[in-house]
Amino acid sequence: MAGLPVSEGEVAFDAPNAGKPCTTWYKVVGDLSKSTDPVLIALHGGPGAGHEYLTSFTDLYEQYSIPIVFYDQIGCGRSTHFREKLKDDSFWTVDLFIAELDNLIDHLKLRERGFYVSGQSWGGMLAGAYASRRPQGLKKLVIAGGPASFPLFMEYGKRLRAALPADVCEALEAGDRDGNYETPEYESASAVFYKRYVCSIDPLPEPVTKAFENLKNDSTAYLTMQGPSEIVVTGNLKDWEGWKDAHNIEVDTLLLNGRYDEVGEFCVEPWVPSTKQFRVIPRIKWIVFEKSSHMAHWEERERFMQVVGTFLKKY
């Protein structure tokens, strides 16, 4: 980000039942005082992956002059951590992260100027849930690789696993039976899944590596809400059905996923109007990136930014 106008800060957040003071760390790319245009708020995945792997979004500032707000959701990165809240389903909720996002928006005084929200993976789920509440100031929504239904995501994951080589499937099944997801064999088999369906770039971009480091450093939120891995879902999101409230989303929405995405068409389709009896987002455009898995913002970076930038500025 050398040469770009960047500012950082922290905002106090009164997290319900936190039991201690809490802060959300954020970074703004662009000078908000020199523009009245809407700001893009980037919601990272995980939960717990941190903001770094979304830094390719700075292209949108450079190419389309869209100011961007990155932040680390509580529980990861430079925001307050809560390792003591492991498996506390009453603390780690979607409502918690919506309250944190609202708090950040109010701190930055974005309601009147307006803002866009873009969420990737879990961030896409959070973005959809947030938009369903019709927040004041929201202008447009981008959901990238965000499942509309976690049960469908889990079912699709089983299909993807079944398509892996036999020895890889065996190693994954052994981990499931033993409940041991940290053996060299299981980690090697998981790496095959991740390379096919999460990020196909080899070697991984350094910011993407940082996401995995963040999750390893503090997996509290991820273990509680998702589970041990992308492959094994045991957390409190397992029954989440975001599409049920999607009809409440009033803003223009861009839905994105990759052809080889762990969040495939089967998982995102309920966001979209169809003949099925889903309550869907009324005004939505869906684009599939043919050469990508779960991280088209790296795998097809140039086209991804062109699609998102055009949607936000011209659509």
Secondary structure, DSSP 4 states (H G I P E B T S, - for coil): -TTS-EEEEEEE---TT-SS--EEEEEEES-GGG--SPEEEEEPSTTT--SGGGGGGHHHHHHH---EEEEEPTTSTTSPP-GGGTT-TTTS-HHHHHHHHHHHHHHTT-TTT-EEEEEETHHHHHHHHHHTT--TTEEEEEEES--SBHHHHHHHHHHHHHTS-HHHHHHHHHHHHHT---SHHHHHHHHHHHHHHT---SSPPHHHHHHHHHHHH--HHHHHHT-SSSS---STTTT-BGGGGGGG--SEEEEEEETT-SS-HHHHGGGS--SSS----SSEEEEEETT-SS-HHHHTHHHHHHHHHHHHHH-
